[in-house]
């Protein structure tokens, strides 16, 4: 019986959720993708610089 009560409360809570609009989701997704692309380039460049420095020190 507790399972049924739990599922009813879950359904009730889902009704209270304020879901974002489609345009908001698109905008937030774009922000995330741009940030991921920027961070990928940034850390790739940082890795290249440190790799070059290490190879100069060792090599």
VMD Tcl script that builds the backbone (N, CA, C; Angstrom):
set m [mol new atoms 177]
animate dup $m
set s [atomselect $m all]
$s set {name element resname resid chain x y z} {
  {N N UNK 1 A 0.822 -1.198 0.000}
  {CA C UNK 1 A 0.000 0.000 0.000}
  {C C UNK 1 A 0.865 1.260 0.000}
  {N N UNK 2 A 2.029 1.198 0.614}
  {CA C UNK 2 A 2.897 2.371 0.649}
  {C C UNK 2 A 3.390 2.731 -0.752}
  {N N UNK 3 A 3.565 1.733 -1.596}
  {CA C UNK 3 A 4.014 1.997 -2.961}
  {C C UNK 3 A 2.984 2.821 -3.719}
  {N N UNK 4 A 1.734 2.490 -3.566}
  {CA C UNK 4 A 0.664 3.225 -4.244}
  {C C UNK 4 A 0.624 4.666 -3.748}
  {N N UNK 5 A 0.745 4.857 -2.453}
  {CA C UNK 5 A 0.756 6.213 -1.886}
  {C C UNK 5 A 1.957 6.998 -2.404}
  {N N UNK 6 A 3.093 6.334 -2.469}
  {CA C UNK 6 A 4.302 6.986 -2.973}
  {C C UNK 6 A 4.103 7.436 -4.417}
  {N N UNK 7 A 3.578 6.549 -5.252}
  {CA C UNK 7 A 3.367 6.893 -6.657}
  {C C UNK 7 A 2.356 8.022 -6.818}
  {N N UNK 8 A 1.350 8.061 -5.969}
  {CA C UNK 8 A 0.385 9.165 -6.004}
  {C C UNK 8 A 1.061 10.480 -5.639}
  {N N UNK 9 A 1.940 10.436 -4.647}
  {CA C UNK 9 A 2.633 11.665 -4.251}
  {C C UNK 9 A 3.619 12.106 -5.333}
  {N N UNK 10 A 4.239 11.149 -6.008}
  {CA C UNK 10 A 5.136 11.492 -7.118}
  {C C UNK 10 A 4.353 12.190 -8.220}
  {N N UNK 11 A 3.200 11.644 -8.558}
  {CA C UNK 11 A 2.348 12.252 -9.587}
  {C C UNK 11 A 1.934 13.662 -9.177}
  {N N UNK 12 A 1.615 13.835 -7.913}
  {CA C UNK 12 A 1.229 15.146 -7.404}
  {C C UNK 12 A 2.385 16.139 -7.513}
  {N N UNK 13 A 3.588 15.702 -7.159}
  {CA C UNK 13 A 4.758 16.582 -7.224}
  {C C UNK 13 A 5.095 16.952 -8.665}
  {N N UNK 14 A 4.954 16.000 -9.582}
  {CA C UNK 14 A 5.211 16.304 -10.986}
  {C C UNK 14 A 4.266 17.378 -11.498}
  {N N UNK 15 A 3.078 17.427 -10.962}
  {CA C UNK 15 A 2.126 18.460 -11.348}
  {C C UNK 15 A 2.546 19.847 -10.886}
  {N N UNK 16 A 3.378 19.929 -9.865}
  {CA C UNK 16 A 3.835 21.213 -9.327}
  {C C UNK 16 A 5.066 21.755 -10.051}
  {N N UNK 17 A 5.710 20.914 -10.834}
  {CA C UNK 17 A 6.943 21.313 -11.512}
  {C C UNK 17 A 6.631 22.355 -12.577}
  {N N UNK 18 A 7.458 23.397 -12.632}
  {CA C UNK 18 A 7.337 24.406 -13.681}
  {C C UNK 18 A 8.365 24.053 -14.754}
  {N N UNK 19 A 7.887 23.478 -15.837}
  {CA C UNK 19 A 8.776 23.045 -16.901}
  {C C UNK 19 A 9.154 24.242 -17.770}
  {N N UNK 20 A 10.401 24.307 -18.253}
  {CA C UNK 20 A 10.805 25.436 -19.100}
  {C C UNK 20 A 10.124 25.372 -20.467}
  {N N UNK 21 A 9.980 26.540 -21.068}
  {CA C UNK 21 A 9.392 26.622 -22.407}
  {C C UNK 21 A 10.416 26.125 -23.431}
  {N N UNK 22 A 9.916 25.787 -24.607}
  {CA C UNK 22 A 10.778 25.239 -25.657}
  {C C UNK 22 A 11.906 26.215 -26.018}
  {N N UNK 23 A 11.594 27.502 -26.115}
  {CA C UNK 23 A 12.611 28.501 -26.457}
  {C C UNK 23 A 13.676 28.604 -25.370}
  {N N UNK 24 A 13.269 28.488 -24.112}
  {CA C UNK 24 A 14.232 28.537 -23.011}
  {C C UNK 24 A 15.178 27.347 -23.077}
  {N N UNK 25 A 14.637 26.182 -23.375}
  {CA C UNK 25 A 15.465 24.976 -23.476}
  {C C UNK 25 A 16.468 25.122 -24.616}
  {N N UNK 26 A 16.004 25.635 -25.747}
  {CA C UNK 26 A 16.905 25.842 -26.887}
  {C C UNK 26 A 18.016 26.822 -26.527}
  {N N UNK 27 A 17.654 27.914 -25.867}
  {CA C UNK 27 A 18.646 28.916 -25.484}
  {C C UNK 27 A 19.666 28.371 -24.502}
  {N N UNK 28 A 19.187 27.646 -23.497}
  {CA C UNK 28 A 20.106 27.083 -22.505}
  {C C UNK 28 A 21.001 26.015 -23.129}
  {N N UNK 29 A 20.443 25.243 -24.059}
  {CA C UNK 29 A 21.232 24.225 -24.746}
  {C C UNK 29 A 22.336 24.879 -25.564}
  {N N UNK 30 A 22.010 25.968 -26.245}
  {CA C UNK 30 A 23.008 26.687 -27.032}
  {C C UNK 30 A 24.123 27.221 -26.135}
  {N N UNK 31 A 23.763 27.778 -24.993}
  {CA C UNK 31 A 24.768 28.285 -24.052}
  {C C UNK 31 A 25.699 27.160 -23.612}
  {N N UNK 32 A 25.137 26.011 -23.290}
  {CA C UNK 32 A 25.947 24.874 -22.845}
  {C C UNK 32 A 26.881 24.418 -23.961}
  {N N UNK 33 A 26.368 24.307 -25.182}
  {CA C UNK 33 A 27.200 23.852 -26.295}
  {C C UNK 33 A 28.340 24.823 -26.586}
  {N N UNK 34 A 28.055 26.122 -26.538}
  {CA C UNK 34 A 29.102 27.128 -26.761}
  {C C UNK 34 A 30.154 27.043 -25.662}
  {N N UNK 35 A 29.717 26.906 -24.412}
  {CA C UNK 35 A 30.667 26.786 -23.306}
  {C C UNK 35 A 31.523 25.528 -23.427}
  {N N UNK 36 A 30.915 24.428 -23.806}
  {CA C UNK 36 A 31.668 23.179 -23.972}
  {C C UNK 36 A 32.694 23.334 -25.089}
  {N N UNK 37 A 32.299 23.949 -26.196}
  {CA C UNK 37 A 33.230 24.163 -27.305}
  {C C UNK 37 A 34.388 25.062 -26.864}
  {N N UNK 38 A 34.074 26.138 -26.171}
  {CA C UNK 38 A 35.113 27.053 -25.695}
  {C C UNK 38 A 36.074 26.351 -24.743}
  {N N UNK 39 A 35.534 25.613 -23.793}
  {CA C UNK 39 A 36.382 24.927 -22.813}
  {C C UNK 39 A 37.233 23.849 -23.477}
  {N N UNK 40 A 36.697 23.194 -24.504}
  {CA C UNK 40 A 37.466 22.191 -25.238}
  {C C UNK 40 A 38.675 22.828 -25.905}
  {N N UNK 41 A 38.463 23.945 -26.569}
  {CA C UNK 41 A 39.567 24.649 -27.221}
  {C C UNK 41 A 40.559 25.147 -26.176}
  {N N UNK 42 A 40.057 25.723 -25.097}
  {CA C UNK 42 A 40.915 26.262 -24.043}
  {C C UNK 42 A 41.804 25.184 -23.436}
  {N N UNK 43 A 41.197 24.073 -23.005}
  {CA C UNK 43 A 41.985 23.017 -22.376}
  {C C UNK 43 A 42.878 22.301 -23.382}
  {N N UNK 44 A 42.457 22.227 -24.637}
  {CA C UNK 44 A 43.322 21.660 -25.674}
  {C C UNK 44 A 44.564 22.509 -25.871}
  {N N UNK 45 A 44.383 23.828 -25.909}
  {CA C UNK 45 A 45.526 24.732 -26.051}
  {C C UNK 45 A 46.426 24.667 -24.825}
  {N N UNK 46 A 45.824 24.629 -23.652}
  {CA C UNK 46 A 46.596 24.522 -22.416}
  {C C UNK 46 A 47.412 23.233 -22.400}
  {N N UNK 47 A 46.810 22.147 -22.828}
  {CA C UNK 47 A 47.499 20.864 -22.893}
  {C C UNK 47 A 48.664 20.926 -23.876}
  {N N UNK 48 A 48.456 21.561 -25.022}
  {CA C UNK 48 A 49.521 21.675 -26.012}
  {C C UNK 48 A 50.689 22.491 -25.467}
  {N N UNK 49 A 50.381 23.582 -24.779}
  {CA C UNK 49 A 51.440 24.428 -24.208}
  {C C UNK 49 A 52.230 23.659 -23.157}
  {N N UNK 50 A 51.532 22.998 -22.239}
  {CA C UNK 50 A 52.236 22.255 -21.199}
  {C C UNK 50 A 53.003 21.070 -21.770}
  {N N UNK 51 A 52.459 20.416 -22.776}
  {CA C UNK 51 A 53.175 19.306 -23.411}
  {C C UNK 51 A 54.460 19.805 -24.053}
  {N N UNK 52 A 54.368 20.949 -24.707}
  {CA C UNK 52 A 55.560 21.540 -25.342}
  {C C UNK 52 A 56.593 21.915 -24.280}
  {N N UNK 53 A 56.159 22.509 -23.180}
  {CA C UNK 53 A 57.087 22.892 -22.112}
  {C C UNK 53 A 57.763 21.666 -21.512}
  {N N UNK 54 A 57.022 20.618 -21.276}
  {CA C UNK 54 A 57.591 19.394 -20.707}
  {C C UNK 54 A 58.581 18.772 -21.678}
  {N N UNK 55 A 58.234 18.746 -22.963}
  {CA C UNK 55 A 59.153 18.148 -23.937}
  {C C UNK 55 A 60.432 18.972 -24.061}
  {N N UNK 56 A 60.347 20.288 -23.899}
  {CA C UNK 56 A 61.555 21.116 -23.921}
  {C C UNK 56 A 62.413 20.871 -22.683}
  {N N UNK 57 A 61.780 20.666 -21.541}
  {CA C UNK 57 A 62.524 20.407 -20.311}
  {C C UNK 57 A 63.183 19.028 -20.323}
  {N N UNK 58 A 62.473 18.050 -20.816}
  {CA C UNK 58 A 62.987 16.678 -20.811}
  {C C UNK 58 A 63.934 16.442 -21.979}
  {N N UNK 59 A 63.579 16.976 -23.121}
  {CA C UNK 59 A 64.164 16.597 -24.341}
  {C C UNK 59 A 65.386 17.074 -24.895}
}
mol reanalyze $m
mol bondsrecalc $m
mol representation Tube
mol addrep $m
